[in-house]
Amino acid sequence: MWEKLDSTYQSKDPARKANLLKSLLQLKMETGSDVCDHIRKFFDIIDKLHDLNIAIDEDLTSVMLLYSLPANFETFRVAIETRDELLKLDILRIEIIDEWQSRADKSLSKDDGGYAAKFENQFRNQRFKAKKKTE
């Protein structure tokens, strides 16, 4: 039954292959988006291409994944590209997620510092106002 559904709804014609390849080549993560969702979309397309008997070299897949990241990953991309060998896809996936998580953590710590400074300023202002009233 599954084979019949697959053959009916999963066309293997050249247009489907072209659309999937186009989707893969044009896939670009938006700055601030969830990198896990982006990687999931990327590999979903790779898996669909594989189901259509289209194999993409692992090095080429790694390069396409790196260049699907937003511009703010440029330093990370250059660091990966300048190694003697490209990372295996599974390791690259982990490295990208780690980099994204590290950036998110830094962003949170900066935000926490901002909130602390804002709270501290409010506290000082309230103390100053209270002092003025008592004088």
C-alpha positions in Angstrom: 0.0 0.0 0.0 2.8 2.4 0.9 4.6 1.8 -2.3 1.4 2.7 -4.3 1.0 5.9 -2.3 4.6 6.7 -2.8 4.4 6.1 -6.5 1.2 8.1 -6.8 2.2 11.2 -4.7 6.0 11.2 -4.9 6.8 12.0 -8.4 10.3 11.1 -9.6 10.2 13.2 -12.7 12.8 15.7 -13.7 10.7 18.7 -12.5 10.6 17.3 -9.0 14.4 16.8 -9.0 15.0 20.2 -10.4 12.7 21.8 -7.8 14.5 20.0 -4.9 17.9 21.0 -6.2 16.8 24.6 -6.7 15.4 24.6 -3.1 18.7 23.3 -1.8 20.8 25.8 -3.7 18.6 28.7 -2.7 18.1 27.7 1.0 19.4 30.5 3.1 19.1 30.9 6.9 17.7 34.2 8.0 19.8 36.1 10.6 18.3 35.4 14.0 16.5 32.2 12.9 16.8 28.9 14.7 19.8 27.1 13.3 18.3 23.7 14.2 15.3 24.3 12.0 17.5 25.4 9.2 19.7 22.3 9.4 16.6 20.2 9.6 15.2 21.8 6.4 18.6 21.4 4.7 18.9 17.7 5.4 15.3 17.1 4.7 16.0 18.3 1.1 19.2 16.1 1.0 17.2 13.1 2.1 14.5 13.7 -0.6 17.2 14.0 -3.2 18.7 10.8 -2.0 15.3 9.1 -2.3 15.3 10.2 -5.9 18.7 8.5 -6.4 20.6 11.8 -6.5 23.7 11.6 -4.5 25.6 14.8 -3.6 29.2 14.5 -2.6 29.8 15.0 1.1 32.3 17.8 0.6 30.0 19.6 -1.7 27.1 19.2 0.8 29.4 20.6 3.6 30.2 23.7 1.4 26.5 24.2 0.5 25.6 24.0 4.2 28.2 26.5 5.2 27.1 28.9 2.5 23.5 28.6 3.5 24.3 30.2 6.8 23.7 34.0 7.2 26.5 36.6 6.7 27.1 36.9 10.4 28.6 33.4 10.3 31.4 34.5 7.9 34.2 34.3 10.4 33.0 30.8 11.4 32.7 29.8 7.7 36.3 31.0 7.0 37.6 29.1 10.0 36.1 25.9 8.8 37.2 26.4 5.2 40.8 27.1 6.1 41.3 23.8 7.8 43.4 21.1 6.1 40.2 19.0 5.5 36.5 19.8 5.5 34.7 18.4 8.5 32.5 15.4 8.1 28.8 16.4 7.8 27.9 15.1 11.3 30.7 17.0 12.9 30.0 20.1 10.9 26.3 20.0 12.0 27.4 19.8 15.6 30.0 22.6 15.2 27.3 24.9 13.6 24.9 24.2 16.4 27.6 24.8 19.0 28.6 28.1 17.3 24.9 29.2 17.2 24.4 28.2 20.9 27.6 30.0 21.9 26.3 33.2 20.2 22.9 32.8 21.9 24.6 32.4 25.3 26.7 35.5 24.7 23.7 37.4 23.7 21.8 36.4 26.8 24.7 37.3 29.1 24.9 40.7 27.4 21.1 41.1 27.9 21.4 40.1 31.5 24.1 42.7 32.0 21.9 45.3 30.4 19.0 44.4 32.6 21.2 44.5 35.7 22.5 48.0 34.7 19.0 49.2 34.0 17.8 47.8 37.4 20.8 49.3 39.2 20.1 52.8 37.6 16.4 52.6 38.6 17.4 51.7 42.2 19.9 54.6 42.3 17.3 57.0 41.0 14.7 55.8 43.6 17.3 56.1 46.4 18.3 59.6 45.2 14.6 60.7 45.1 14.0 59.3 48.6 17.1 61.1 49.9 15.8 64.4 48.4 12.4 64.0 50.0 13.9 63.5 53.5 16.1 66.6 53.3 
